[in-house]
Structure formats: C-alpha cells, structure tokens
Amino acid sequence: MSTKTSRLPKRYHDAVVKWSETYLPDYPLLLENWERFFPKDPKFDLCAYREMGMCEEIECGALKGKLKFMRSGEMEPEQAGHLLGAIRAQASTEFGSIQQHQLTLSRAQEEEDQFWILRMMAEELRHGYQMLHLLAEDDWEAVSDESSDDMIEQILAMRTGSHILGAFNIEFDSFADSIVFCAVIDRVGKYQLSMQKISAYKPMAESMPQMLREEAFHLTAGVVPLRRWMARAAEGSPYITVDDMQRTLNKWIPRGLEMFGDERGGGTNVRYGLKPMKNAEAQEKYYREVEKVIRDLNVRYLRARLPELSSQEALDLLDSLEREHGTERGVAWDDLLRMPDIRFFRRRGVPAFQMVGQQGETYDDVDAYLKHLEDQLPGPYRAGRDYRQYVELLREVAAGDKVADAAAHELPALSRVGGVCPCSRAVRWVAGDDAPAGNGAERSGSAALGD
C-alpha cells in the first residue's frame, strides 16, 4: 500500500492555520524541537493522508460485497446523512481536544510530557484537517442545507461548550486531565477510527490508517506518564497520588463510555456499512480494555512498592487483593486504582442519571449519592458548571420532574463566550486563487464573523 498526501484548498488551509494561531500557539515551538524529542519520526506536516490500495468492497451490512462509494451522492440520502454526521462529529472532537489541552499544557511537571502532549495536539489538528478535507472535496448539498463553506466555518467556530460530543465540552483543571484524557478518551478515538476504517464510503476508510498510527502515540502519551506516576506514588511522591489519578479516571471514563452512543443504538450504521459494531458491543470491548490498563497500572504500583516481586508474583498479589479486598504484604486493596462501574456517573445512555456508585453500589437518596461523588471526583471539577448542571438535572430526574432521556439532551449547556482574539470566535478564509466566485471571494481578508 502507498500513502497519498494532499492539502485543502488554500482558503480552508489558511483558515486552519489561523485557527491554530489562537488555540495551538506553541506549534512553531514543537517544530523547532521535533528532532530533539522525536528524532526517529518524520517531521509533522499539516496535510491530509489517504491510504491507497485498501479494500474496494463494502465489508459489512446489507450491501456487503458491493463496491464502496466514492461520492456521497452515490449513497442513499439517509446513509449519506449518517456519514456526514460522523464526519462533522469527528472533526469537532479533534479541534475540541486541542482547546481542552491548551488550558493545562503549561502545567506539566516534565518537559518531555509537555512536548508529548504538544505533539498530540498537532496531530489532532491534522485529524481535524483530514475531516475538513472530506467535507471540502465532496458535494454534501443533497443531504445538507449547508455548503462545505458553512460547515467548515461552523466547526472552526466551535468552542469548549459548543462541541458535538459532551466529553469535549468539559474544561481541564490540571495536567492530570491531559494525561488521563489521552489514556481514556483517545482510546475511544482508536475504536471509532478502527470501525470507520471499514466504512462503505471509501474516502473515509482511506483516511483512517494514518490517523490510527498517530492515535497510537496519543495513547502512549497518556499511559506512559500514568505508569511513571503510579511508580512515584508507590514511593511516596508528594506530587501525585493514587487518589489523584483515581478521581481523574472517575471523571473521564464515564464520558468515554458515552462517546459510543446509546447502548440501544448503532444498528443503522452497521446496516449501512459505516461501522462493523453496534454501540453496546463496541462500548463493552472498550470497557474491558480500560480494565486491562487499570490492572497494568496497579502492577506497576505493586512492583515499585515491592521491588522484590517478579511480574507474575505482582499479578498474583493483585488477583488476591482484588478477590479478598484486604491487605497483603503491607499493601491494601484501597491503595490501588479501581475501575468504576460501567453505570457510574452516567448522564447518557441506558444508565443515565442512575445513582450508581463507583463500585456498583446503589443509592436511593440524592444527597447521599452526591456525598459519594464528592469523595470520588476531583474538587476543581465539582466547582465547575458542567458538574453543577449534572447535579441540577439529577435532582429533577430523582424527583420525577424530568425523565432521564430528556435530561440527557440538556447536557452540555455551556455558552460560547468571547475569546482572546477576534479570530477565536470564528474564522473565515482568505480568498485565494482557488476560491470560486461567490464562495467567499467577496469576503477577502480575515474578517471574524459574529455568532
């Protein structure tokens, strides 16, 4: 197989670059230090990659065995509509992730961790660029009232609080959010990209391999620092504790589970050949994979706490602690990380607003459940608007004033506010040689549009 590279039309490319000047201002610093931190890897390039030579036939669903679609206009309108929704949501997540990480990038304890996250942010920019490329090179007007111009404008105008998926509307409070987000939320990204690799829409499928290669680094940027932190916590570090990591995991794992969509859905995407798994199946696989990450981190803790243990002895000790919930060799079960129950702190899907504790215990009283969440979630997060909205809706659901499904659709409800410069509100492209008449040419310059 070979990889083909291409760039967006100049007006769109320039819009992404201008967007990055606001939300990724350290991009030039990354390029200056690339060889220092990533000497074995090709230098980052802002472009779209397409993998040539992939499967030509639809791989699942009702049309399995037929040739994949090259244009959205070849698809049934509903099928193309689902595809368009996925592309827009994927683009929103990529740009949204950068906005979140930018809040805490300067708070890294280690310079290497900082540059790893910075590289991840640049690659998320490229992933968003890749999705915009799909919007720009096809005609979507058959399934959308909006032009590619307008759709790209809307995506670049989104902020934390106005993105399509809830996980990307939660502000980061510390660098622990950055690390856990990479380990947990980017893992959802890996699943979504893997499923979209078989898409019946060939341009989407061809876009996935390079994104998956880059996504592997994003997982590393989360898991490797977590392993170091667990070892340091076992040695009594004053900078990071197991409790700090546990609360941050409790904050993000429920949001990761919800990114797969309602457990009762996903059949339409399978039928149309856009994904090979329904939501519940993919979510379950993800949950079990994160469980393995938690076990790996606990083994790292045990081996740092008891360096005389072999890998197998550490695994045996972990199994015993998980089984007995006691204390052995001076290590208590409560000293370790624990995977939250799949229903814990959920606001979407089947378990939405159920009062289920971190380890699966149930609560009948709202105040008692909120007291439990006080112990399980980071304090700075609980002081924010996202948690406040959750609590207000939980009380309404518990009182019978609102059903859970209706409450779920009210989150998030953050408002977009003014940014640090005019171009952060919206970005309109500079008209270039490739700008067609009537498609932005009359809006020369970098005018920032209002809401």
Sequence and secondary structure as in RCSB ss.txt:
>XXXX:A:sequence
MSTKTSRLPKRYHDAVVKWSETYLPDYPLLLENWERFFPKDPKFDLCAYREMGMCEEIECGALKGKLKFMRSGEM
EPEQAGHLLGAIRAQASTEFGSIQQHQLTLSRAQEEEDQFWILRMMAEELRHGYQMLHLLAEDDWEAVSDESSDD
MIEQILAMRTGSHILGAFNIEFDSFADSIVFCAVIDRVGKYQLSMQKISAYKPMAESMPQMLREEAFHLTAGVVP
LRRWMARAAEGSPYITVDDMQRTLNKWIPRGLEMFGDERGGGTNVRYGLKPMKNAEAQEKYYREVEKVIRDLNVR
YLRARLPELSSQEALDLLDSLEREHGTERGVAWDDLLRMPDIRFFRRRGVPAFQMVGQQGETYDDVDAYLKHLED
QLPGPYRAGRDYRQYVELLREVAAGDKVADAAAHELPALSRVGGVCPCSRAVRWVAGDDAPAGNGAERSGSAALG
D
>XXXX:A:secstr
  EEEE   HHHHHHHHHHHHHH TTHHHHHHTHHHH TTS     SEEEETT   B  SSTTTTSB BSSGGGS
 HHHHHHHHHHHHHHHHHHHHHHHHHHTTGGG SSHHHHHHHHHHHHHHHHHHHHHHHHHHHS  TTT SS HHH
HHHHHHH  TTTSSSGGGGS   SHHHHHHHHHHHHHHHHHHHHHHTT SBHHHHHHHHHHHHHHHHHHHHHHHH
HHHHHHHHHTT SS  HHHHHHHHHHHHHHHHHTT  TT  HHHHHTTS SS HHHHHHHHHHHHHHHHHHHHHH
HHHHHSTT  HHHHHHHHHHHHHH SEETTEEGGGS     TTTT  SSTTTT  B TTS B S HHHHHHHHHH
HS HHHHTSHHHHHHHHHHHHHHTTSS HHHHHTT         SSGGGT       TT  TTTTTTS S     
 
